[in-house]
Amino acid sequence: MIHFKDELKSIKNYIPGKPIEEVKRELGLKGRIIKLASNENPLGISPKAKKAILSSIGSLNLYPDDTNYYLKKKISEKIGVEEKHVIVGNGSVELINNIVFSFTRKHDNLLRCDPSFIMFSISGLMNGCNVISVPTNNFTFDVDEMIRKSEEADARIVYFDNPNNPMGSMVNQEKVEYLMKRINKERIVILDEAYNEYMSKNDRIDSGKLLRKHKNIVILRTFSKIYGLAGLRIGYGIANDEIMEVLNKVRLPFNVNLLAQKAALAAIDDSKHLSESKKLNDQGINYLTASLNKMGFFVVPSFTNFVSFDTLTDASVIFKKLESRGIIVRPIANYGLKSFLRVTTGTESDNKKFIKTLKEVM
């Protein structure tokens, strides 16, 4: 019998949004499938990123820049931090796992907002930690309870995503500052900002300011969402010297491929693509929220590129009916929300088709 780590026995596999090819194959569907399940950018990658990819294909026989020098330089300028405080990963998920691996021991307690991005929990369990969940308060991060619980549990790491996945809600700069001032400085706080660029300028957290004031914070961002590079797997983190020194020790050599580096470097400067993506998303959020409210559903106010709403019934039934009609959304029962569906904003026609089909299946 082949043996494996005991910690893996309690882990349930991460369930991503279903890919289009899988749905076509399973259900024998023909024609166009609308995927609104994985919070991807319906406009695709930026033209500048596409050009950078095509011009780099001839260099794929070479290893990429292990230091991510130019991309780190660009990110540091964008956020207002030093280059040495930036680390690039194979998606921000790699960075989450590296943080947990580096700063915990077996049986340490970790703290998370519940619900929140589930990969932090999986990383904790993989590393033999106890993951303690603090429920949201009215679908919003409960700052006071997180502070209290972190002391009670003596948590090594505190994780929250802002805006939150799968809810789409957020807390403001004042509340994040409140948390950072009161939490024990020996605890690491992971602030996951995967959806930061979808927020209005007034709502966004000043990450550079947080980093300058607090040595125990790690801020994560990704190129998978508004930048449209989900297929290339690239994200980044910013942290101070002590944390960064450790993370660079566990980072695998050449962990970010050449095309991902080139595409991210081009995409981060494509202001036109970013502006168009945000404009389309704002319209989509407004349309979906208004339409779902009109149908009598409760919709969590969203600051992301998706909306989560309460179907008031077993959401898996509705999910399957939509899927059979060629529309893929995301049931979030694995987050403890059995009656909720999460729907990514699509193009205007995709959003309208989703609402029309939802009315039919209801």
FIDO-460600 format. One record per residue: x, y, z of N, C-alpha, C, O in turn. Coordinates in steps of 0.001 Angstrom, whole numbers, padded with zeros to 6 digits, always signed. Last residue first. Layout:
FIDO-460600
XYZXYZXYZXYZ;...
end
This chain:
FIDO-460600
-036524+029036-013695-037192+029237-012419-038693+028930-012515-039412+029049-011523;-035783+028853-016333-035582+027663-015495-036238+027807-014118-036482+026805-013445;-036465+031438-017290-037086+030231-017859-036966+029037-016908-037931+028300-016704;-034836+033108-015819-036282+033257-015705-037000+032016-016215-038010+031592-015653;-032370+032237-016801-032694+032033-015389-034191+032146-015168-034763+031364-014408;-032490+033170-019430-032502+031732-019186-032854+031410-017740-033550+030432-017471;-032373+035949-018974-033496+035368-019714-033613+033867-019418-034710+033361-019185;-029896+036155-017655-031127+036542-016964-032343+035926-017660-033248+035430-016989;-028158+035212-019736-028218+034555-018432-029530+034877-017721-030206+033971-017235;-028588+037087-021744-028936+035688-021998-029051+034925-020677-029940+034088-020518;-027544+039353-020518-028967+039316-020850-029431+037879-021086-030529+037499-020680;-024847+038615-020351-025600+038920-019136-027105+038828-019381-027846+038293-018557;-024213+038361-023075-024116+037199-022179-024935+037420-020910-025634+036516-020451;-024517+040983-023979-025402+039935-024508-025373+038688-023623-026400+038033-023442;-022460+042273-022535-023853+042696-022374-024817+041607-022844-025820+041338-022183;-020222+039747-021226-020564+040815-022157-022032+041177-021946-022758+040463-021254;-020431+039107-017698-019966+038793-019044-020140+039991-019956-020196+041129-019489;-019688+038597-014274-020202+039487-015318-019602+039082-016664-018418+038757-016757;-020354+035448-012745-019387+036421-013245-020061+037336-014266-020912+036889-015035;-022247+034472-010045-022279+034692-011492-021292+035780-011867-021378+036903-011370;-023056+032048-007705-022152+033150-008024-022057+033264-009543-021818+032275-010236;-025885+031160-005720-025118+031026-006955-024230+032254-007111-024597+033356-006703;-027009+029625-002668-026429+030744-003425-025793+030285-004734-025247+029187-004838;-027763+027653-000990-028838+028257-001794-028318+029389-002686-029099+030039-003381;-025488+026875+000365-026147+025913-000519-027223+026528-001400-027557+025975-002448;-022806+027793+001426-023916+028621+000942-024699+027828-000102-024584+028079-001302;-020397+026682+002117-021459+026653+003110-022687+027437+002710-023534+027727+003555;-018717+026538+000061-018452+027632+000995-019530+027693+002083-019571+028637+002872;-019825+024602-001463-018571+024257-000786-018099+025374+000148-017179+025170+000939;-021903+025909-002686-022225+025083-001518-020966+024703-000749-021013+024502+000465;-022002+027620-004851-020982+027811-003822-021350+027104-002515-021141+027618-001416;-022143+027244-008391-022761+026995-007089-021683+027092-006012-020549+026679-006250;-021646+029355-011030-020902+028688-009951-021771+028488-008709-022105+029463-008035;-022571+028705-014467-022368+029619-013345-021690+028827-012229-021204+027723-012475;-022879+028338-017849-022153+027816-016691-021993+028924-015659-021368+029951-015927;-025282+027503-020131-024795+028618-019316-024170+028053-018043-024837+027379-017257;-026597+025530-021638-025370+026127-022150-024862+027334-021397-024090+028121-021945;-028651+024238-020517-028993+025213-021558-027771+026004-022020-027897+027017-022707;-027529+022816-018528-028115+022038-019627-028532+022936-020790-028741+022462-021907;-026922+024901-016793-025847+024207-017500-026382+023435-018702-025757+023408-019762;-029423+025488-015733-028724+026487-016544-027650+025831-017401-027487+026158-018577;-029829+023091-014352-030764+023500-015400-030137+024539-016324-030297+024478-017543;-027730+023137-012530-027795+022064-013532-028743+022419-014673-028483+022082-015828;-028401+025432-010988-027127+025345-011696-027197+024309-012816-026766+024582-013936;-030798+024611-009843-030815+025697-010822-029545+025677-011659-029585+025876-012873;-029719+022637-008167-030769+022295-009135-030818+023343-010238-030873+023009-011421;-027998+023999-006516-027433+023015-007443-028445+022610-008511-028065+022278-009633;-029494+025525-004777-028900+026186-005945-028343+025194-006953-028229+025521-008135;-032449+024964-003379-031196+024244-003608-030575+024765-004902-031071+024481-005992;-033538+028355-002689-033793+026925-002872-032442+026231-003019-031401+026852-002805;-032959+030994-002809-034034+030591-001886-034422+029129-002044-035489+028707-001598;-030825+031991-004123-031904+031469-004962-033125+031037-004148-034185+030751-004704;-028981+034778-003507-029669+033693-002822-030863+033253-003669-031790+034027-003906;-025964+035580-005295-027359+035824-004925-027998+034557-004368-027616+033436-004704;-023149+037423-006161-023655+036220-005504-025068+036511-005017-025332+037549-004408;-021494+038616-009049-022519+038810-008023-022901+037451-007458-022968+036457-008183;-018251+039834-010095-019282+038805-009985-020334+039253-008981-020099+040149-008171;-016044+041413-009898-016592+041181-011236-017574+040022-011223-017718+039310-012217;-016689+043496-007006-015827+042603-007783-016329+042522-009221-016968+043454-009710;-018293+044422-005094-017218+045320-005509-016209+044566-006375-015040+044941-006467;-021820+043987-004577-020524+043491-005041-019576+044601-005469-019973+045575-006107;-024262+043099-002245-023618+044209-002964-022170+043855-003306-021393+043472-002432;-025913+040072-002794-024900+040717-001958-024274+041861-002763-023794+041621-003871;-029330+039906-003375-028013+039988-004002-027052+040692-003047-027347+041779-002550;-032206+037959-003201-031294+038803-002435-029922+038735-003078-029395+037646-003308;-034708+038037-005784-033547+037426-005134-032803+038446-004278-032774+039637-004589;-036755+039089-007323-037041+038743-005933-035898+038081-005192-036091+037605-004073;-036302+040130-009757-036854+038770-009737-037116+038284-008313-037642+037188-008119;-035087+042473-009051-036433+042557-009622-037111+041196-009625-038333+041101-009512;-032582+041472-008354-033447+042061-007324-034896+042113-007797-035818+041830-007033;-031714+040757-010905-031917+039712-009897-032787+040215-008746-033625+039479-008225;-031538+043297-012127-032391+042247-012702-032705+041172-011676-033846+040720-011585;-029681+044679-010520-031044+045199-010686-031988+044103-011179-033116+043996-010698;-027409+043002-010834-027974+043281-009513-029422+043744-009623-030290+043255-008899;-026982+043073-013625-027277+041804-012951-027939+042036-011598-028906+041359-011247;-026479+045873-014013-027561+045172-014708-027957+043892-013972-029141+043657-013726;-024264+046389-012358-025518+047142-012185-026691+046405-012809-027766+046318-012216;-022372+044605-013434-022763+044502-012023-024107+045193-011798-024985+044648-011129;-022177+045618-016087-022657+044259-015825-023135+044079-014401-024181+043474-014167;-021086+048143-015694-022400+048021-016337-023018+046657-016036-024214+046547-015767;-018651+047363-014567-019568+048209-013801-020979+048115-014372-021952+048020-013625;-017539+045948-016750-017888+045258-015514-018873+046065-014666-019820+045507-014113;-017105+047934-018635-017992+046822-018961-018461+046120-017693-019627+045745-017573;-015254+049461-017136-016519+050051-017583-017540+048956-017899-018697+049039-017484;-013123+047668-016846-013844+048137-015663-015201+048724-016041-016188+048505-015340;-012362+047328-019520-012757+046168-018722-013567+046597-017502-014571+045971-017163;-011638+049902-020255-012755+049257-020942-013282+048066-020136-014488+047828-020077;-009427+050263-018534-010579+051157-018460-011816+050525-019096-012912+050603-018542;-007690+048247-019408-008158+048272-018024-009423+049102-017897-010377+048697-017233;-007246+049069-022036-007879+047774-021781-008442+047718-020365-009539+047203-020146;-005959+051543-021507-007200+051490-022297-007955+050196-022034-009169+050216-021832;-003634+050901-020142-004688+051633-019436-006021+051591-020183-007085+051603-019565;-001457+048747-019998-002514+048942-020995-003718+049601-020333-004701+048935-020006;+000454+048085-018168+000523+049431-018752-000587+049716-019756-000651+050814-020309;-000010+045496-017583-000090+046446-016466-000056+047892-016962-000485+048807-016260;+000500+044137-019950-000881+044358-019513-000992+045434-018448-001960+046193-018419;+003299+043915-020117+002564+044707-021107+001172+045086-020599+000720+046214-020792;+003829+042311-017909+004546+043577-018054+003842+044500-019049+003791+045714-018851;+002287+040078-018519+001951+040896-017351+002596+042279-017451+001978+043289-017115;+003663+039058-020765+002269+039488-020887+001880+040416-019738+001217+041429-019958;+006175+038404-019695+006072+039382-020783+004653+039941-020892+004462+041142-021087;+005445+036480-017733+006174+037693-017380+005990+038778-018431+005688+039926-018106;+004203+034520-019320+003451+035184-018256+004121+036496-017866+003447+037511-017688;+006306+033687-020924+005158+034350-021542+004329+035101-020510+003815+036185-020786;+008058+032482-018985+008468+033624-019792+007280+034390-020367+007252+035619-020304;+006635+031593-015744+007114+031332-017101+007315+032611-017912+006805+033676-017561;+007858+031532-012544+006942+032259-013433+007455+032148-014859+008577+032560-015154;+009846+030104-011297+008458+029748-010973+007432+030461-011841+006269+030058-011885;+012650+029776-011389+011883+029973-012626+010400+029649-012425+009775+029005-013268;+012863+027892-008358+013537+028583-009476+012629+028653-010704+011925+027693-011016;+010373+028490-005817+011044+027588-006746+011728+028372-007859+011224+029418-008267;+010760+030029-002703+010296+030185-004090+011084+029258-005008+012315+029243-004979;+011931+029933-000270+011105+028783-000653+010559+028889-002077+009965+027942-002591;+013343+032318-000085+014054+031059+000157+013260+029861-000347+013845+028879-000804;+011493+034307-000401+012435+034085-001497+013247+032806-001317+013781+032268-002288;+010275+034259+002092+009526+033803+000917+010440+033538-000271+010180+032631-001062;+012281+035388+003737+011874+033987+003913+011178+033461+002662+011455+032346+002218;+012407+037986+002789+013624+037183+002826+013286+035697+002927+013921+034858+002288;+009816+038917+003249+010268+038693+001880+011521+037825+001827+011676+037016+000913;+009740+039244+006029+008868+038255+005379+009397+037912+003989+009420+036743+003602;+011690+041266+006320+011778+040021+007073+010952+038914+006426+011415+037781+006293;+010883+043459+004545+012135+042708+004406+012114+041335+005061+012480+040343+004430;+007296+043312+003675+008521+043921+004154+009685+042929+004197+009519+041739+003931;+005530+042698+000588+005755+042502+002024+007083+043142+002395+007891+043472+001527;+003325+041783-001991+004238+042790-001455+004318+042606+000056+003305+042386+000720;+002958+039464-004714+002752+039866-003337+003712+040979-002973+004782+041110-003567;+001208+038413-007709+002339+038962-006972+001938+039326-005556+000758+039475-005237;+000705+036055-010421+000238+036985-009404+001440+037536-008669+002575+037168-008972;-000243+034011-013101+000746+034936-012561+000082+035906-011587-000956+036497-011884;-001315+032082-015344-001014+031887-013937+000103+032792-013444+001261+032381-013379;-002326+032085-017882-000866+032119-017758-000397+031986-016312+000795+031797-016070;-005073+032199-017752-004460+031015-018355-002951+030966-018237-002348+029918-018468;-005605+034763-016755-005829+033589-015905-005126+032349-016442-004633+031534-015663;-005331+037396-017629-004230+036450-017866-004375+035184-017018-003373+034597-016609;-006934+039732-017349-007296+038693-018309-006232+037651-018585-006219+037067-019669;-006897+041844-015626-005864+041815-016672-006071+040685-017670-005448+040679-018732;-008895+041262-013799-009138+042339-014758-008106+042348-015885-008404+042810-016987;-007560+038339-013123-008905+038899-013161-009025+040013-014211-009235+039726-015389;-004905+037524-013006-005901+036600-013557-007262+037240-013792-008047+036728-014589;-002918+038811-011765-003146+039221-013154-004244+038372-013804-004487+038483-015006;-003324+039801-008301-003259+038813-009381-003431+039473-010740-004013+040552-010854;-001937+040315-004976-002693+040749-006160-002529+039693-007254-001692+038798-007140;-001588+040569-001445-001558+039760-002657-002428+040377-003748-003512+040894-003478;+000433+041593+001172-000676+041978+000292-000528+041239-001026+000532+041277-001651;+001144+040928+004443+001459+040517+003077+000237+040833+002230-000869+040388+002537;+002345+042472+007449+001297+042287+006444+001888+041805+005115+002978+042215+004718;+004066+043259+009467+003529+041891+009514+002435+041628+008484+001676+040669+008622;+004819+045885+009510+005810+044923+009035+005260+043500+008931+005918+042626+008366;+003141+048753+008599+003001+047471+009296+003931+046421+008693+003839+046109+007506;+003577+051077+007117+003231+051215+008532+003270+049897+009306+003416+049905+010529;+004113+050336+004532+005068+051215+005203+004818+051289+006708+005742+051536+007482;+001845+048856+003921+003144+048184+003984+004170+049031+004732+004997+048503+005476;-000135+050833+003858-000209+049734+004828+001149+049082+005024+001555+048790+006149;+000763+052337+001659+000687+052947+002986+000650+051873+004072+001331+051994+005090;+000399+050479-000404+001729+050984-000106+001797+051598+001282+002775+051403+002003;-002383+050198-000425-001547+049085-000007-000133+049524+000355+000463+049009+001301;-005063+051723+000206-003716+052200-000106-002718+051168+000420-002267+051252+001562;-007942+050194-001184-007040+050323-000053-005688+050835-000552-005222+050423-001615;-010667+051761-002943-009449+050957-002904-008599+051252-001671-008541+052381-001182;-012771+053542-003068-012925+052349-002231-011630+051573-002049-011503+050804-001096;-012065+055505-004854-012388+055899-003481-012463+054717-002530-012246+054866-001327;-011834+054123-007252-010632+054683-006631-010870+055046-005174-009969+054908-004347;-013804+051100-007171-013630+052513-007505-012401+053034-006768-011978+052448-005771;-012560+047817-008069-013135+048771-007132-012968+050199-007655-012097+050467-008481;-011130+046241-009739-012544+046423-010076-013225+047438-009154-014345+047870-009429;-008630+045965-008657-008770+046879-009801-010223+047088-010229-010517+048006-010993;-008958+043986-006618-008700+045384-006299-009016+046332-007449-009608+047391-007235;-009320+041299-006464-010303+042067-007237-010123+043572-007062-011044+044343-007332;-007310+040293-004833-007412+039795-006206-008324+040654-007077-008130+040733-008290;-006018+040881-002346-006721+041907-003124-006863+041505-004590-006566+042297-005485;-005667+039676+000778-005750+039217-000606-006635+040181-001393-007836+040288-001145;-003592+039995+003297-004685+040762+002693-004691+040450+001203-003823+040908+000460;-002521+038253+005987-002572+038189+004524-003810+038943+004058-004937+038572+004387;-000562+038914+008723-001879+039180+008135-001735+039124+006616-000933+039852+006031;+001084+037149+011244+001119+037604+009852-000312+037787+009360-001165+036921+009557;+001764+038171+014545+000895+037429+013627+001034+038016+012221+001094+039233+012047;+003171+039886+016016+003840+038624+015699+002993+037756+014771+003456+036729+014275;+001538+041996+016617+002511+042199+015543+003287+040935+015187+003986+040903+014173;-001902+041467+017099-000552+041199+017590+000451+041250+016437+000240+040621+015401;-004038+044115+016028-003654+042712+015993-002201+042566+016432-001373+043437+016166;-004512+046827+015940-004881+046092+017150-004441+044636+017166-004471+043993+018215;-003742+047858+013507-003259+048520+014715-003464+047653+015952-002687+047730+016904;-005130+046256+011684-003674+046181+011727-003103+046815+012991-002080+046355+013498;-007829+047039+012130-007384+045660+012350-005873+045605+012560-005396+044979+013507;-007691+049731+011332-008145+049373+012683-007671+047972+013053-007173+047748+014156;-007057+049432+008642-006103+050088+009542-006419+049739+011004-005516+049485+011801;-009477+048307+007831-008238+047534+007679-007159+048109+008594-006431+047361+009245;-011211+050420+008364-011368+049164+009097-010126+048278+008991-009767+047584+009942;-010238+052377+006590-010311+052651+008023-010396+051356+008839-009738+051216+009869;-010610+051250+004056-009255+051484+004573-009264+051660+006087-008388+051145+006780;-013473+048963+004246-012726+050126+003795-011363+050254+004474-011015+049464+005352;-014389+045729+002966-014274+046662+004082-013331+047785+003647-012485+047582+002777;-016825+044135+000761-015516+044711+001080-015577+045465+002406-016653+045795+002905;-018260+041352-001198-018313+042494-000283-016908+042990+000055-015917+042358-000311;-018214+039038-002627-018094+040280-003382-018102+041521-002522-017967+042631-003037;-018366+036314-001824-019476+037223-001574-019434+038489-002426-020469+038966-002893;-016377+034272-001867-017331+034386-002977-018440+035434-002812-019381+035436-003606;-014204+036886-001827-014673+035840-002732-015107+034654-001863-014264+034078-001175;-014185+040348-001001-014305+038954-000601-014778+038062-001750-015643+038446-002538;-011760+042893-001916-013083+042335-001725-013076+040817-001537-012114+040122-001864;-010170+040983+000356-010898+042246+000308-010708+042896-001065-009624+043398-001360;-009773+038184+002399-009732+038726+001043-010657+039932+000975-011781+039901+001476;-007688+037376+005144-008984+037821+004623-008792+038411+003237-007781+039052+002946;-006030+035543+007661-006269+035742+006220-007643+036353+005978-008640+035900+006539;-003428+035361+009901-004811+035803+009743-005010+036151+008269-004263+036947+007699;-001320+033013+011461-001627+033787+010262-003115+034123+010266-003954+033282+010590;-001284+032031+014063-000024+032405+013434-000260+033324+012229+000485+034277+012002;-003435+032763+016791-003287+032423+015368-001951+032902+014812-001535+034034+015058;-004510+032308+019392-003076+032527+019176-002709+032172+017730-001794+031386+017483;-007186+032270+019830-006619+031075+019188-005101+031145+019044-004469+030174+018628;-007541+034787+021034-008035+033577+021703-007375+032325+021158-007038+031416+021917;-006514+036457+019041-005878+036381+020354-006267+035095+021065-005420+034402+021628;-008287+036015+016974-006865+035802+016729-006087+035702+018031-005114+034954+018122;-010726+036780+018052-010479+035356+017830-008993+035071+017586-008499+034005+017952;-010446+039586+018084-010680+038833+019322-010288+037367+019160-009611+036791+020011;-010117+040107+015332-009098+040522+016298-009222+039697+017574-008232+039175+018085;-012527+039096+014340-011256+038546+013862-010125+038898+014824-009265+038060+015098;-014349+040750+015598-014350+039327+015932-013062+038655+015457-012564+037739+016112;-013761+043215+014378-013612+043043+015829-013540+041572+016228-012755+041199+017100;-014364+042659+011599-013030+043061+012059-012833+042781+013546-011836+042169+013930;-015881+040640+009625-016118+041091+010995-014774+041402+011653-014123+040511+012199;-016773+041178+006293-015672+040848+007189-015879+041470+008570-016036+042685+008684;-020203+040605+005528-019034+041480+005527-018039+041020+006594-018427+040536+007657;-022669+039399+005739-021885+039152+004521-020647+040047+004413-020105+040224+003322;-023330+039972+008385-024126+040552+007304-023332+040544+005996-023316+041523+005251;-020244+039064+009148-021367+039730+009788-022135+040468+008706-021658+041468+008169;-018757+035827+008603-018983+037224+008250-020190+037758+009016-021043+036996+009471;-017226+033669+011057-018297+034010+010114-018360+035507+009815-018054+036339+010669;-014041+032493+011094-014874+033497+011749-015951+033940+010762-015628+034528+009729;-012421+029380+011460-013197+030286+010618-014054+031223+011459-014709+030801+012412;-009251+027944+011647-010406+028435+012401-011105+029502+011569-010465+030412+011041;-007392+025198+010970-007959+026386+010340-009248+026766+011047-010216+026006+011048;-004385+023920+012048-005813+023987+012357-006354+025292+011784-005833+026367+012081;-001958+022402+009800-002448+023441+010712-003941+023262+011005-004651+022547+010299;-000649+020820+007917-000908+020281+009244-001412+021281+010256-001308+021041+011459;-000478+021724+005367+000693+021926+006217+000441+021535+007674+001225+021880+008558;-002987+021261+004348-001838+020580+003739-000612+020632+004634+000194+019702+004658;-004448+023125+005833-004606+021691+006100-003447+020885+005528-002980+019933+006153;-003545+025513+004597-003378+025279+006026-003450+023805+006377-002618+023295+007127;-004398+025143+001961-002966+025267+002247-002680+024994+003725-001701+024330+004065;-007178+025177+002398-006535+023974+001863-005034+024002+002146-004461+022983+002531;-007533+027820+003287-007863+026687+004152-007161+025414+003701-006618+024667+004516;-006776+029177+000975-006028+029395+002220-006281+028247+003189-005354+027758+003836;-008676+028427-000907-007324+027880-001024-006461+028149+000204-005503+027415+000449;-011107+029740-000662-010940+028474+000044-009521+027913-000001-009189+027020+000778;-011809+032996+000172-011151+032141-000818-010640+030863-000165-009840+030906+000769;-014479+032817+002614-013419+033526+001907-012735+032526+000990-013047+031336+001026;-017431+033159+004696-016629+032510+003656-015518+033426+003148-015612+034650+003243;-014985+033694+007070-015804+032633+006484-017144+033209+006011-017920+033698+006832;-011557+034547+007455-012936+035000+007362-013738+033904+006661-013224+033252+005753;-009280+032572+009414-009798+033063+008140-011196+033616+008319-011930+033208+009220;-006312+031637+011031-007625+032263+011124-008030+032811+009767-007231+033431+009064;-004560+028807+012334-004710+029849+011322-006131+030379+011394-007050+029654+011773;-002465+027326+014755-003792+027797+014396-003709+028905+013345-002893+029821+013453;-000264+024508+014372-000495+025936+014566-001915+026284+014142-002496+025624+013281;+000130+021861+013689-000843+022139+014744-000968+023623+015086-001708+023971+016006;+003390+022406+012476+002257+021493+012604+001447+021844+013850+002001+022090+014921;+004047+025883+011878+004461+024537+012263+003203+023683+012402+002088+024204+012439;+004504+028546+009477+003732+027731+010415+004445+026439+010739+005310+025966+010002;+005767+029951+007463+005590+030609+008758+004740+029816+009748+004301+030366+010758;+005981+028480+005065+007164+029118+005646+006981+029557+007090+007937+029539+007866;+003426+027557+004360+004534+026609+004513+005685+027212+005319+006289+026537+006152;+002083+030007+004085+001671+029045+005113+002798+028056+005392+003086+027758+006550;+003535+031091+001921+003454+031808+003196+003102+030834+004324+003736+030835+005379;+003088+029215-000102+004453+029448+000374+004476+030177+001719+005337+029911+002557;+000330+029473-000504+000867+028203-000021+002281+028384+000546+002628+027775+001558;+000233+032114-001459-000503+031720-000258+000101+030459+000342+000351+030387+001545;+001755+031836-003793+002248+032666-002713+001537+032358-001404+002169+032340-000347;+000117+030258-005375+001440+029761-005006+001985+030541-003815+002609+029962-002926;-002039+032016-005688-002235+030778-004930-000891+030196-004494-000765+029697-003376;-001356+033952-007442-001244+034297-006024-001449+033080-005138-001078+033099-003964;+000677+032504-010042-000621+032796-009462-000432+033170-008002+000545+032753-007380;+003507+031993-009341+002719+031254-010321+001251+031315-009887+000672+030328-009434;+004606+035328-008316+004351+033903-008172+003561+033314-009316+003016+034033-010153;+006926+037757-007189+005996+037318-008234+005834+035800-008136+006803+035077-007901;+007282+040255-004727+007583+038890-005150+006512+038458-006144+005332+038756-005962;+008667+043265-003466+007736+042622-004405+008213+041207-004711+009403+040982-004930;+010576+044631-002111+009381+044261-001361+008317+043601-002237+007186+043402-001793;+012486+045461-003815+012816+044315-002965+011629+043833-002137+011674+042759-001537;+011391+047803-004880+011390+046567-005674+011636+045335-004823+011059+044278-005079;+009325+049638-002574+010622+049294-003126+010548+047961-003861+009745+047095-003514;+006170+051101-003662+007012+050379-002704+008365+050112-003361+008532+050333-004560;+004027+051989-005284+004763+052913-004434+005520+052227-003327+005528+052693-002187;+002642+050687-007233+002093+050660-005879+002789+051653-004957+002210+052103-003968;+004114+051194-009580+002659+051309-009588+002096+051449-008168+001180+052239-007935;+006724+050587-008908+006388+051954-009299+004882+052196-009196+004438+053266-008778;+006464+047850-008472+006893+048717-007365+006567+050181-007658+006180+050926-006759;+005789+046952-011021+004828+046818-009921+005185+047768-008778+004311+048408-008193;+008191+047478-012400+006948+048129-012822+005904+048090-011702+005214+049080-011461;+009962+045803-011026+010221+047240-011093+008936+047991-011430+008630+049016-010821;+008841+043317-011543+008896+043804-010161+009123+045313-010118+008552+046014-009283;+009338+043241-014314+007969+043237-013809+007924+043750-012369+007045+044541-012025;+012125+043231-014452+011377+044338-015058+009943+044411-014535+009400+045497-014338;+012826+040815-012904+013362+042159-012639+012455+043273-013171+012061+044162-012416;+012432+038151-012209+011284+038967-012628+011610+040460-012517+010777+041260-012090;+014491+036422-011687+014268+037512-010733+013017+038338-011026+012588+039133-010190;+014638+034673-013813+014279+034137-012501+013936+035236-011508+013165+035003-010577;+013448+035017-016917+014192+035778-015921+013746+035331-014531+012611+035582-014125;+013138+031652-018349+012713+033034-018098+013640+033718-017088+014503+033078-016487;+015252+029797-020611+014629+029961-019302+014211+031421-019118+014847+032324-019661;+014461+029280-024090+015284+029872-023032+014521+029920-021710+013298+030064-021693;+012694+028508-025950+013766+027552-025657+014666+028034-024528+015531+027295-024060;+011082+030668-026401+010626+029663-025439+011638+028561-025173+011452+027760-024257;+011409+032728-028145+012395+032611-027060+012040+031511-026062+012638+031435-024988;+009351+032954-029933+010622+032451-030442+011683+032260-029377+012742+031696-029651;+007382+034225-028428+007279+032783-028668+008600+032186-029154+008928+031046-028824;+007335+036932-028163+008234+036185-027270+008251+034690-027540+009046+033961-026946;+005433+038055-029739+006818+038421-030029+007820+037633-029190+009019+037660-029469;+003121+037059-028542+003485+036616-029887+004947+036919-030211+005617+036132-030878;+003174+038487-026105+003230+037017-026130+003727+036525-027486+004628+035691-027569;+002895+041127-026938+004092+040730-026197+004272+039218-026205+005396+038725-026300;+000351+041038-028075+001503+041356-028918+002794+040910-028241+003688+040375-028897;-001140+040543-025765-001146+039571-026865+000058+039784-027773+000707+038825-028189;-000683+042891-024345-000212+041618-023797-000144+040554-024888+000795+039759-024931;-001970+044718-026020-000533+044859-025754+000057+043559-025215+001165+043173-025586;-004635+043874-025892-003905+043794-027166-002393+043895-026971-001627+043236-027673;-005311+041922-022933-005108+043218-023586-004375+043023-024912-003574+042097-025039;-007525+039065-023059-006280+039733-022692-006159+041058-023441-006825+041279-024453;-011141+039325-022588-009899+038610-022890-008672+039400-022480-008760+040304-021648;-013529+040327-021902-012854+041004-023016-011550+040306-023396-010927+040649-024401;-014294+038935-019644-014938+038579-020917-014314+039265-022125-014540+038840-023258;-012108+037671-017301-012423+038899-018034-013031+038548-019384-012361+037923-020205;-013532+035402-014850-012574+035749-015902-013038+037009-016626-014213+037370-016572;-014918+034049-012836-014497+035442-012642-013395+035859-013610-012456+036566-013245;-015993+031579-013436-014645+031630-012861-014069+033035-012743-012861+033197-012568;-018541+031529-014653-018300+030767-013431-016985+031064-012734-016870+030818-011533;-019856+031806-017088-019893+032907-016120-019600+032342-014732-020307+032631-013766;-019764+030913-020354-019164+030595-019064-019115+031847-018192-018429+032818-018511;-021859+029744-022726-021539+030970-021999-021019+030592-020621-021749+030017-019813;-021227+028065-025728-021464+027930-024296-021041+029237-023629-019977+029775-023937;-022543+027667-028967-021777+028496-028037-022200+028258-026587-023389+028253-026270;-022934+024262-030209-023051+025713-030255-022271+026400-029151-021440+025783-028485;-024085+021461-028241-023517+022057-029451-023656+023570-029372-024416+024089-028554;-023511+019091-025625-024074+020344-026116-023345+020826-027365-022141+020621-027517;-023084+016810-024095-023280+016693-025537-023870+017936-026157-024645+017852-027110;-022422+016910-021481-023841+017065-021812-024140+016952-023300-025297+016992-023718;-019629+016466-021456-020506+015752-020532-021965+015760-020988-022659+014747-020895;-018625+018204-023461-018380+016759-023529-019383+015985-022678-019924+014971-023118;-019431+020735-022602-019818+020250-023931-019720+018738-024003-020608+018069-024531;-018129+020779-020109-019590+020837-020178-020090+020327-021522-021062+019573-021580;-015438+020730-020909-015981+019660-020069-017508+019618-020143-018102+018543-020230;-015143+023107-022350-014940+021818-023027-015562+020675-022245-016142+019758-022826;-015514+025096-020381-016474+024944-021471-016371+023571-022119-017387+022939-022407;-014932+024069-016955-014492+024594-018256-015506+024270-019340-016260+023302-019238;-016540+025018-013944-016407+024023-015009-015935+024655-016313-016481+025674-016735;-014561+026456-011376-015682+026566-012305-015467+025630-013474-014342+025464-013945;-013014+023999-009148-013045+025221-009964-014336+025298-010764-015105+024338-010824;-012692+022798-006079-013627+022637-007199-013671+023938-007995-014308+024896-007557;-010148+021075-004402-010653+022380-004845-011527+022172-006080-011147+021459-007009;-010936+018148-002503-010343+018786-003684-010984+020143-003970-012190+020332-003804;-010627+018186+000989-011496+017981-000163-010918+018758-001339-010465+019892-001182;-008563+016719+003402-008710+017762+002382-009658+017327+001272-009513+016250+000693;-007964+014807+005215-009135+015641+005511-009408+016690+004432-010366+017456+004534;-005643+013600+004288-006864+012809+004383-008114+013670+004558-009196+013301+004101;-003369+015104+004441-004117+015157+003187-005452+014421+003254-006301+014594+002380;-002118+014551+006825-002807+015839+006692-003698+015896+005449-004669+016651+005413;-000723+012192+006448-002015+012136+007144-002829+013411+006947-004059+013375+006905;+000822+011625+003313+000733+012428+004522-000666+012373+005138-001668+012493+004434;+000682+008138+002279+000790+009575+002023+000566+010324+003333+000169+009732+004337;+001685+004937+000991+001312+005824+002091+001486+007289+001683+002330+007623+000851;+000543+002221-000831+001295+003461-000897+000776+004407+000183-000427+004650+000279;+000846-001203+000000+000000+000000+000000+000882+001254+000000+001856+001332+000750;
end
